[in-house]
Amino acid sequence: MFRYLVRRFLQMIMVFIATTLIVYSLMYLTGGDPIQALAGEKPVTDLQRAQLTVKYGLDQPFLVRYWNYLTDLLHGDFGTTLTGRPIKDILLDAWPVTMQLALIAILVTIIFGVTAGVIAGIRRGSIFDNATLVLTLIVIGIPSVVLAPLAQYLFTIQWKLFPTTASGSPTWYELVLPGVVLGSLSVATAMRLTRASVSENLRADFVRTARSKGMPGRRVIGIHVLRNSLIPIVTFLGVELGSLMAGAIVTESVFNVPGVGFQLSRALKTEDTPLVIGIVSVLVIVFLVANLIVDLLYAVLDPRIRYE
């Protein structure tokens, strides 16, 4: 296990460096003029441009700037935005909101998606199974750019069940509808994945053996079927949790949720390159850690899996 963790950490470091280098290159080499983006529509004099270029280190070679960024990052310094605000403060304000939103979305996915998938897998070919298949096809076919405004119109304007937008410090109630919208797309995928996994394991030899020994049906499903069906589901939920922690740009923008996705969207619109790179760097770490946790859970769910 120790050797496996060492290898994974080395892989994570290489992936982090490669990903941040690509993002850093794209933002600084193809991101336009950061000095003009800071000034907006106001003209920038040559003296102001020279001062800002030195202040933000834009006069240094590209690799030197990237190395300085990595060394600052190792010391916990994410830099400052073009407006002078520390990026760490923005992340500290936005991250708790995104964590609340992600928690609501993942609970919706587990309660509705996984549960319905288990029932559909057990009762394959039933009316419930066919209805959930049709429903998941409909939900998967609706993009979030359509689903979020539609839910906002129906549940906040037409029926007035939830607030239209979130406040600066949103409450759990204000995040319920955005969380359900964010989780609904995951519900459809989790439902289909769970159904397929449960259906496959119900036809496995170890299930027939357990039933031939007289084991009750609930025990067969609870111990043998569900446990063996959890591996692909945990994989999906782990990756999905990383995505949800990254925030959803569309959902957070539509409901004005001040989370990570909202800040990333605003940074892209204003061409705030340091903020974009800082947020993406943290998101890469979140994805890498989520994948590592999922891999370690495999050994818990299936004792046959050993890491060396």
Secondary structure, 3 states (H helix, E strand, C coil): CHHHHHHHHHHHHHHHHHHHHHHHHHHHHHCCCHHHHHHCCCCCCHHHHHHHHHHCCCCCCHHHHHHHHHHHHHCCCCCECCCCCEHHHHHHHHHHHHHHHHHHHHHHHHHHHHHHHHHHHHCCCCHHHHHHHHHHHHHHHCCHHHHHHHHHHHHHHHCCCCCCCCCCCCCHHHHHHHHHHHHHHHHHHHHHHHHHHHHHHHCCHHHHHHHHCCCCHHHHHHHHHHHHHHHHHHHHHHHHHHHHHCCCHHHHHHCCCCCHHHHHHHHHHCCCHHHHHHHHHHHHHHHHHHHHHHHHHHHHHCCCCCCC
